[in-house]
Amino acid sequence: MSHSLLQERSTFIRAIRSFFYQREVMEVETPVLSTATTTDPHIDPFTTVSQGRDGEGPERLYLQSSPELFMKRLLAEESGAIFQLGPVFRAGEISTIHNPEFLMLEWYRPGFTMEHLMEEVEELVSNFVDLPSIERLTVAEAFQQVLGVDDLYATTAEQLRELALSMNLPSAAEMELEWDGWVDYLMVLAITPSFAHAALFLTHYPASQAALAQISPEDSRVAERFELLLNGVEIANGFRELQDADEQRHRFQLEQEERQAEGLETIPMDEKFLSALKEQGLPDCSGVALGVERLMMLSMGKEDISEVMPFPIRQV
């Protein structure tokens, strides 16, 4: 990385911190290593082994794919509004927009609705990218607008499969997916590419695709989850955070079952997080995670995430 790009990266990160300092959002740090991590079957964690604690012998630890659960434990202890800027790790993700280690910005706002947080995301991002107003569409509206699906939640898995086949999408004939799988497949191959030159908040994802989000009080089929897409690239993923500890445990268990069904290793649930949620409670809040290097790419006019990293994976 050239000196000028290194300087530009430093200035970029400093500007992010200034954004939150000006709003009196406290910066925090949480562990990179933990005895538990996300159970999300779409995320493959890195693992390592330590000597163990208090003579207990070797202990398996996970490199965190997000600081979310630790940050929520701080929220349960009445930290107030907080943000964190640091490295996270996801195995098997290498592409023009993926690196196994990357810089994540995550923040939580007690008292914010999902809509309030989307406004703040737009304020932050507009400091780095020249944006028109960001369009807002629900997932169901996007399926109707792009694919002509009148009511996504009235469709069956077979109907979505037939739609994929009619569009001659890659490998559709060989795929054996449940309803959620076909929704994801069509999102990646049909919906997102249609917004390749747009700024879009995609909101109200299917309830089955937001394990840490509250269900919408207006429609139990959807969750209060949003993503920010810029030029067809996911930049941020946010939620109105789930507060019900029993429901959260149930959703983690469903993810474990999905991992088993897909032949993936099960992941220990974070019992310390679940205990904090049960015993102390999470304040009504919304939170979001943002991929810093992806935003840098757009801001700096780069085509590959490696161009905005001092040492991308191929150089370590």
N, C-alpha and C positions, 0 to 999 in steps of 0.2 A: 504494500500500500504506500502510495506517495505521501510525502510530507504534507502536501496541500489537502489531500483527502483525509489524512489522519487528523489534521487540524479542523477540517469541516465536521468530522465525526464528533470530535471533542466539543465543538461549539453547539452541535445539535443536541447532545446529551445534556450539556449545561442549560440549554434553553428549556428542555423538558423539566428539569428540576426547578428552574425559575418559575415556570407556569404553576407548579403546585405550591412552591414557597409563597408566592403572591396570594394564593388562596388559602393559606394557613392549613394546608394538608400536610400532616407529619410524615416524614420519610422513616421507614422501618427496614430492618434486615431480619430475615428468617433463615433457618438452616437449609443448606443445599442437600444434605444427607438426612434420611429419615428411615425409620423401621417400617413405614407404610408409604403408599403413594396412591395415585389415582387408579380406580378400577375400570376406567373407560376402556372398552375393548378396542378402540381406534387408536390408542396411544401405547407404544411399546417402550417401557422404561429401561434405563440402564441400571445395572446392579453391581454391587461390590461387596466385599466381606471385611468386617473389622475384627479385632481381637475380642470384642465383646465387652460388656460392662460388668464390673464387680465379680470378675472371675467366672462369668457365665459361659465362657467359651466363645467360639466364632459366631458372629452375628451377621445376617444378611441385611444390607442397607440399600436404599434406592436413591439415586440421584433424582432430584425433583423435576418434574415436567412443568410445574407451576407452583408458585408460593401460596396458592389459594387457601389450602386448609390451615396452614400456619397463620396466615393473615386473619382468617376468620376466628381463630382462637384468640388473637389479639382483640378483635372486635368484640368478642364475647366478654373480654375483660375490660370493656369500656374504653378502648383506645381512642375512639372517635375516628374522624376521617383520616385515612392512611394511604400511602403509596409506597411502592417498592420498584426499584430498577436494578435488575441483576440477571445473571445467566441462568438458563434452564436447559434441560437435556431431554431429547427424544430420539430413541434409536431408530435407525432405518429411514431417516428422512433426509435425503440428499437430492437437491434439484436446483433449478435457477431461483426458487423461492424458499428452499429448505436447507438447513444446516443442522447437524445433530446437536450442536451447542449454539444457542442464540440468546440475544438480549431481549428480555421481556419487561414491559412496563405494566404493572397491575395496580389498580387503585379501587378503593371502596368508599362510598359516600352514604353514611347513615342519613335517613330521612329523604333520600332521593328516590323518585320513581324511575322506572326504566327510561321514560321520556326525558326526565331531567338529565340523566346520565348521558343519553345520546346527544343532547345539546352541548354538554361539556366536552364530549369526545370531538364533536364538530369544531368547537372553539380551539381545542388543542391542535387538531390536525391542520386547521386552516392557517396556523402559524408556519407550517412547513410546505404546504401544497396549495397552489392557487386553485380554490374550489368555487364552483357555482354552488347554489344551495343544494344540499344533499337530498335526493329523492328518498321517499320512504314507501316501501311495499311490504305487505305481509308475505309469508311464504306462499300461502294460498293464492294471493293476488298475483304473485310472480308466475305461478303455474298457469293461472288463467290467461295472463297477458302473453306469455311466451308460448305456451303449449296448448292453449284453448281448453284447459281442464276447468269445467265450471265449478265443481266442488271437490277439492282435493280429498277431503275427509270422507267423502261418499264413494271414493274409488276403491277398488280392490287391488291386491298385488298383481293379479293376472291382467287387469286392465292397464296398469302402469307398464307391465311387461309388453303387452301388445303395442302400447304407445311407443316404447323404445324400439321395438322391432319395426314398426312402421316408419321410423326415422332412420333406420339402418345404422343405429349406433353400435360402436365396436363391442363385440363379444356378447351382445344382448341375447342371442339365441342360446349361448352356452351358460348363461347366468341362472342360478337358482337362488332367488332372494325372497325374503319376506317383504311386507309393505314398506317398512322403514328403509330396507336396503334399496328398493327401487326408487324411493324418494331421494335418497342420497345419490344414487347413480345418475338420475335425471338432473339433480342439482348441479353435479360436477360437469356433466357432458352437454347439458342443454341450457339450463337456466343461467349459470354463472357466465358462460361465454357470450351470452346475448347482452351482457352488461359490460363488455370488455372496454368500453370507452365512456364509462359512466361513474358517477359517485352515488352510491346507494346504501341506505340502511335497509337490510332485510330483517323483518321482525316477525314475532309470534310464530316460532318454530313449533312443529308437532311436539306435544307434551312428552312423547317417548324419546325425544332427542334433546332433552335438557335436564339432565339428572340433578343439577344443582340449582334449578330455577323454580320460582313459584309458578303455579298454574294460573292462567288468566281468570279473574273473577267473572269476565264477560263470556268466556267460552272455555269449557273444561277440556276441549280437545287440543288446546294450544298452551304453550308456556311463554312467560315473559322473558324471552331471550331475543337478542339482536346480534347481527354481524354487520360490520362496516366493510363494504367492498369498494375498492378504488381501482378502476381499470381492470375489473375482473379478478382482483387479488384480495383475499381476505386479509384485512389489516387488524381488526379488533373483534372480540367476541365478548358479549356482556349479558348480565342477568339481573333481574330483580331476585334477590337471593332467597332461597328456601330457608325457612326458620324451624320447620317441624322436624325434630330429631328422629322420630319413629318413621316418618315418611322418607327421610334421607337414608336411613339404614335400609329400608325396603328397596329403594332405588339402587343403592350400592349392591344389594344382593341380586337384583335383576341383572346388573352389569356382570357380576361374577358368573351367573348362569349363562349369559351370552358368551363370555370368554370360554367357558367350558364347552359350549355347543360348537364353538369355532376352533376348538382344539388348542386354545391359548392357555398359558399358565395363569392360574388364579393369583390375585394380588391381595395381601393382607389389607383389610379395611382399617382405616385410621380410627382406632377406638378412642384415642385421646381427643380427636376432633369431635367425634360423636358424643363423647361424655361432656365436652364443653357446650355443645349445642343443646344437650338434654338438661344439664345442671345449671348452666349460667344463661344460656339463651343468646341468640344472635339478634342484634337490633334490626329493625326494619331498615333495609339498605339495598343499594344496587352496587354492583361491581363489574369491572371490565378488565380484560387482558389485551395488550396491544403488542404486536411484533415490531420492535423498534427498527430493526434492519430493513424490514419490508417498507416501512414508511420512509426510511432513509433512501432506499432505492428510487422511490417515486420523486422524492424531494431533489435528489441529485441527478436524476435522469439516467440511472443505470439500469441495465438489463438483467444482471445476475447478482444475487445476494453476496456472492464472494467478493464483488467489487467494493463493498462497503464494510468489509471485515478485515482487520489487520492480519488475522491468521485463520482463514476458512479451513474446513476439515482436510482438504487436499494439500494443505501446506503444514500440517502438524505431524 
